[in-house]
Amino acid sequence: MGYVAVSGGAEAILNSEKLLAYFRLKGKSQPLGVDQIREQLRLAVDKVMGEGSLYAPNIAALAIKQAEGDSIEASFILRAYRATQPRRHISLAVDTTNMQVIRRISAAFQDIPGGQILGPTRDYTQRLVDFSLLTEDKEQIEQILHEVGVVSMPETLPDTFPKVVDLLRQEGILSGRETSEKVYDITRQTLNFPCERSAKLQSLTRGETGAMMALAYSCIRGYGDIHPYLGELRVGYVPLYINQPGRQTPFYVGKILITEAEIIAQYGQGDKNKKPQLTLGYGLCFGHNELKAMAMGILDRSTRSSAPQKAPAEDEEFVLYHIDGIEASGFVNHWKLPHYVTFQSTLDRLRRSQQLKEDAEHAQHQAE
């Protein structure tokens, strides 16, 4: 059976796009401002920037508006935009000890140098619907901003905080840092397995939060061999520098908000001639996204498993190929496109098989 064209063609597609705009606006409420999305839906913007692999809050907020809040679609839009932009510079490696911290906690130690800073978090709030937000107005907003502004806080925080995991390294309990002289670029080179750790971390840092959470959860539930501890979680701003021709010192570009998680795992199974040590999984992503950074740290560690039979979350290829929400959504969504020819071929084979089966049964019946 030949291919049958979709009825309506280009005109139908254009009308579908008009309907999309209509359904977004048919409620006749005030247009949603990009600045409102950027400022009041900051966690959604941060999630889209991370998965879209581009730190651009305004464009990420615009993508969320365009996608009607669909974070996967918004990430797709942002990553497509990223692909059109020239790469003029490569930033220098960021030293997160120089982070301007707004949140810093450790679940492994109660007392840490510099203290725990709870910062903005819902960890200690009840998940009850706040109906007062229905009547929120500008006066209430101004009051909240004023109250928080006058709360007694330390006038200044230290410029740097010592790393909790460095204390364990000094004691010889934690394995040393894993470094790579060559930085792999997954936007210009295809992944080869086993892949460079820099490539793995790049893939993880732009993975889809839900997919990463699910795989990390499977690992710590028993489909893997890891019992993670949160050594340290940081949320804050880090400075970015680039080298510029004609300058002897790096050029300061600006600062970005990131989340960093260092996951301490069980004893390493390395060289038996060496003393046993704890190992570390590392997670870092754009914006404020603690769940993703922690899941990333767990998966970074789990995919280094040396077990002969690996669980899904310990298989590097399985993890990296299935956490990219844009890649996954594109492939799943493509099944909505016409598959007339292949399905008709399936039907033809099935009908032929049924006919052969009937003929064989009929022949056997005649022989008896």
Beta strands, then each sheet from edge to edge (+ up, - down):
strand 1: 100-105
strand 2: 229-242
strand 3: 251-267
strand 4: 278-286
sheet 1: 1+ 2- 3+ 4-
end
